[in-house]
Amino acid sequence: PQMELEALRSIYEGDLCFRELSPVSFQYRIGESGDPKAFLIEVSWPETYPQTAPVISMDAFFNNTISSAIKQSILDKLMVEVEANLGTAMTYTLFEYAKDNKELFMENQPVNTVTSVSNSIAIGTPHVPASKKKDKKEQLSKTQKRKLADKTDNKGELPRGWNWVDVIK
């Protein structure tokens, strides 16, 4: 692990996403800060690493908006990588794997912090982009449209003062 530690330090030198918590524990932020789909992975090396799997955790406070189901699915995917790389220095591999698959990992993470249960991950079905569902605008009746048009100017913006309260009587 000493060589891997030095390698990690040199690879991620100046990388703001990488944090060495201790010589055997590292955090890596996948995604820009402020990105609603960014997440933190923490990798800790047990005594017997890399013969045994590192401990991967997503318990960082940074991840508190991510649903536990998604955390679990990310960890499961990372563990598959771990199995494939046992016996080799894999921390870099794990971080890079997570970076490459960020979109995939977080595809079911709603951007607003409401955790939804409906999009459980179905295995073996073709990936249908979620955008198709969102495009449908709510249908307005003609009278609703007319009322809306009366309230707004032709650009669909409400006139200045539309929500002012009439104070002077």
C-alpha positions as CSV (number, residue, x, y, z in Angstrom):
1,P,0.0,0.0,0.0
2,Q,2.9,2.4,0.5
3,M,3.6,2.5,-3.2
4,E,0.0,2.9,-4.0
5,L,-0.2,5.7,-1.4
6,E,2.6,7.6,-3.1
7,A,1.0,6.9,-6.5
8,L,-2.3,8.3,-5.4
9,R,-0.7,11.3,-3.9
10,S,1.1,12.1,-7.2
11,I,-1.9,11.3,-9.5
12,Y,-4.3,13.4,-7.5
13,E,-1.9,16.2,-6.6
14,G,-3.8,19.4,-6.9
15,D,-7.1,17.6,-7.6
16,L,-9.6,19.2,-5.4
17,C,-11.9,16.2,-5.5
18,F,-9.3,14.0,-3.7
19,R,-8.8,14.0,0.0
20,E,-6.4,11.9,2.0
21,L,-8.1,11.4,5.4
22,S,-5.2,9.3,6.7
23,P,-2.5,7.2,5.0
24,V,-5.0,4.4,4.7
25,S,-8.2,6.3,4.1
26,F,-9.2,8.4,1.2
27,Q,-12.2,10.4,0.0
28,Y,-13.0,11.2,-3.6
29,R,-15.7,13.5,-4.8
30,I,-17.3,12.4,-8.0
31,G,-18.7,15.5,-9.8
32,E,-18.3,19.2,-9.3
33,S,-19.2,20.7,-6.0
34,G,-22.7,22.1,-6.4
35,D,-23.6,19.4,-8.8
36,P,-26.7,17.8,-7.4
37,K,-25.5,14.4,-8.7
38,A,-22.1,14.6,-7.1
39,F,-21.2,12.1,-4.5
40,L,-18.3,11.2,-2.2
41,I,-16.7,7.8,-2.0
42,E,-14.6,6.9,1.0
43,V,-12.1,4.1,0.6
44,S,-10.2,2.7,3.6
45,W,-7.6,0.0,3.5
46,P,-7.7,-2.8,6.1
47,E,-4.4,-4.3,7.3
48,T,-4.5,-7.0,4.7
49,Y,-5.3,-4.8,1.7
50,P,-5.0,-5.3,-1.3
51,Q,-5.4,-9.1,-0.7
52,T,-8.7,-8.2,1.0
53,A,-11.2,-5.7,-0.2
54,P,-10.9,-2.1,0.9
55,V,-13.8,-0.7,2.9
56,I,-15.9,1.5,0.7
57,S,-18.3,3.8,2.4
58,M,-20.7,6.5,1.3
59,D,-21.6,7.6,4.8
60,A,-20.1,11.1,4.4
61,F,-22.5,13.9,5.2
62,F,-21.9,15.1,1.7
63,N,-24.0,12.2,0.5
64,N,-27.0,12.9,2.8
65,T,-29.3,13.8,-0.1
66,I,-28.7,10.6,-2.0
67,S,-31.2,7.8,-1.3
68,S,-30.0,4.8,0.4
69,A,-31.0,2.6,-2.5
70,I,-28.8,4.5,-4.8
71,K,-25.9,4.5,-2.3
72,Q,-26.3,0.7,-2.1
73,S,-26.4,0.3,-5.9
74,I,-23.2,2.4,-6.2
75,L,-21.5,0.3,-3.5
76,D,-22.6,-2.9,-5.1
77,K,-21.2,-1.8,-8.5
78,L,-17.9,-0.8,-6.8
79,M,-17.7,-4.1,-5.0
80,V,-17.9,-5.9,-8.4
81,E,-14.8,-3.8,-9.4
82,V,-13.1,-4.7,-6.1
83,E,-13.7,-8.4,-6.7
84,A,-12.2,-8.1,-10.2
85,N,-9.1,-6.3,-8.8
86,L,-8.4,-8.2,-5.6
87,G,-4.7,-8.5,-5.0
88,T,-3.8,-5.3,-6.9
89,A,-3.7,-1.7,-6.0
90,M,-7.2,-0.6,-6.8
91,T,-8.0,2.6,-5.1
92,Y,-7.3,4.6,-8.3
93,T,-9.2,2.1,-10.4
94,L,-12.2,2.5,-8.1
95,F,-12.2,6.3,-8.2
96,E,-11.8,6.3,-12.0
97,Y,-14.5,3.7,-12.4
98,A,-16.8,5.8,-10.3
99,K,-15.9,8.9,-12.3
100,D,-16.6,7.1,-15.6
101,N,-19.9,5.8,-14.4
102,K,-21.2,8.8,-12.5
103,E,-24.1,9.3,-14.8
104,L,-25.0,5.6,-14.7
105,F,-24.7,5.5,-10.9
106,M,-26.8,8.5,-10.4
107,E,-29.3,8.1,-13.3
108,N,-32.1,7.3,-10.8
109,Q,-31.1,10.0,-8.3
110,P,-33.8,12.7,-8.5
111,V,-32.1,16.1,-8.7
112,N,-34.4,17.6,-6.3
113,T,-33.8,15.9,-2.9
114,V,-37.1,14.1,-2.9
115,T,-36.2,10.4,-2.9
116,S,-38.5,8.5,-5.1
117,V,-39.2,4.9,-4.8
118,S,-40.9,4.4,-8.2
119,N,-37.7,4.3,-10.2
120,S,-36.3,1.0,-8.8
121,I,-33.6,-0.3,-11.0
122,A,-34.8,-2.9,-13.4
123,I,-32.1,-5.2,-14.7
124,G,-32.2,-6.5,-18.2
125,T,-34.6,-3.9,-19.6
126,P,-33.4,-1.4,-22.2
127,H,-32.6,2.0,-20.8
128,V,-35.4,4.4,-21.6
129,P,-34.3,8.0,-21.1
130,A,-36.3,9.6,-18.4
131,S,-36.7,12.8,-20.4
132,K,-39.6,11.3,-22.3
133,K,-41.8,11.3,-19.3
134,K,-41.0,14.9,-18.2
135,D,-41.7,16.5,-21.6
136,K,-45.5,16.4,-21.2
137,K,-46.8,19.8,-20.2
138,E,-50.1,19.9,-18.2
139,Q,-52.9,20.5,-20.6
140,L,-54.9,23.7,-20.1
141,S,-58.4,24.2,-21.3
142,K,-59.2,27.1,-23.7
143,T,-60.6,29.2,-20.9
144,Q,-57.6,28.6,-18.7
145,K,-55.3,29.6,-21.6
146,R,-57.4,32.7,-22.3
147,K,-57.2,33.7,-18.6
148,L,-53.5,33.1,-18.6
149,A,-53.1,35.2,-21.8
150,D,-55.1,38.0,-20.3
151,K,-52.9,38.1,-17.2
152,T,-49.7,38.0,-19.1
153,D,-48.1,40.0,-21.9
154,N,-47.5,38.2,-25.2
155,K,-44.2,36.8,-23.9
156,G,-46.0,34.9,-21.2
157,E,-44.6,37.1,-18.5
158,L,-46.8,38.6,-15.9
159,P,-47.1,42.4,-16.0
160,R,-45.2,44.4,-13.3
161,G,-47.2,44.6,-10.2
162,W,-49.6,41.8,-10.9
163,N,-49.2,40.5,-7.4
164,W,-49.2,43.8,-5.6
165,V,-51.7,44.3,-2.8
166,D,-53.9,47.3,-3.2
167,V,-53.1,49.3,-0.1
168,I,-54.5,52.7,-1.0
169,K,-58.3,52.6,-0.8
